[in-house]
């Protein structure tokens, strides 16, 4: 699981499939967030304590595809 944090501070729990290159998919219902909340740089926190800044690269029917870079490990 992961928490996607929008620029407005809204948090959404999602299943995260992340590769070592810090890209991957967030399995979710894209309708839980407004399109405006998915624009720009977002923060992703994973259950293992990792954090990364991500950009949504595409929106599918049941997932969000993203690219990102690691910020820190807690």
C-alpha positions, -999 to +999 in steps of 0.1 A: +000+000+000+010+036-005-004+070+002-006+095-025-004+131-012-017+159-034-006+195-034-036+204-012-026+177+014-053+153+005-043+116+011-055+086-009-046+050+000-036+030-031-020-003-040+014+005-054+035-015-079+068+004-081+099-006-100+135+001-090+136+029-116+109+047-095+082+043-120+051+021-118+014+019-113-010+030-085-039+006-086-070+026-077-102+042-089-089+074-106-123+090-098-114+093-061-093+124-069-101+153-091-081+156-122-066+189-109-053+169-078-033+147-102-014+175-119+022+185-112+045+170-086+029+148-059+043+129-030+041+092-026+047+075+007+051+037+008+046+013+037+083+006+038+091+042+047+101+053+013+090+087-001+093+100-036+081+129-057+061+116-086+043+129-117+013+111-131+021+101-167-013+085-176-047+077-162-063+043-169-097+029-159-083+013-127-048+027-123-025+057-125+009+053-141+037+075-127+073+084-129+092+097-100+124+100-080+134+090-045+135+117-019+143+099+014+138+068+034+125+071+069 
